[in-house]
Structures are given as structure tokens and as C-alpha cells.
Amino acid sequence: MKLLIRLVVNAIALAVAAWLLSGITIEGTTDTRRVITLLVVAAIFGLVNAFVKPLATLLSLPFIILTLGLLIFVINALMLLLTSWISDGLDLGFHVEGFGTAVVGALIITVVSWLLNVILPDRLETD
């Protein structure tokens, strides 16, 4: 259940970024198709953040320290661009145009994900 909640949170964060930025597009002929695209892209984004981001962060740790953590924004933007590239390869209809858009988009996704994680409970209790 927690994995499903994280998937939906990522999808909502990606949707907000696409809504706010013209450089992030989600293609689809119907709303249902766009929602499915968002969920698949959110899964890809989650996998990229789970497997690639820790390696990139570890390898760039000295530079992260040197830049007082600002390099994390660049790493987050690169993870969003990698997600866009994988989505293009799978013909999903999710595109991020340019590095600047990726930086702002990654910032929006981070803030929205954080807000949703604050609002949602850590675990759902079953009665």
C-alpha cells in the first residue's frame, strides 16, 4: 500500500510540474491516457531515484560538500531528464525540454512531494 501511495504522490508531483511549466509536457488524447502516462512515468521516476540517484550522489559527494549541497539540485534535474529520456525511448509522451526546465521542475516535484508526504499519514491503519 505504501508503494502505491508513493506512486500516486510522484504522479501528482509530476502533474503539478507539468501544469506549472510549459517545458514539461504530458501527451495523451484523453484524460485517462494522460493519467496512465503519469502513473507509468512516476514508476520510472521512482526507479531512477531508487537506483541511479544514490550512485550519482555518492560519486559526486565531494562536489556536493564543496558546493554546500547545491549540486543536489543539479542531480535532481539530471534524474528528471533521465526519466524523460527513458520515457521518450518507451514512447510514453512525457517530455522535459532543457536543463533549466528540469532544474525548476525537479524543485517543484520535490516541494510537492514533500507537502503531500507531510499531509498523508506514514502508514495506513487497518481496523
Secondary structure, 3 states (H helix, E strand, C coil): CHHHHHHHHHHHHHHHHHHHCCCEEECCCCHHHHHHHHHHHHHHHHHHHHHHHHHHHHHCHHHHHHCCCCHHHHHHHHHHHHHHHHHHHCCCCEEECCHHHHHHHHHHHHHHHHHHHHHCCCCCCCC
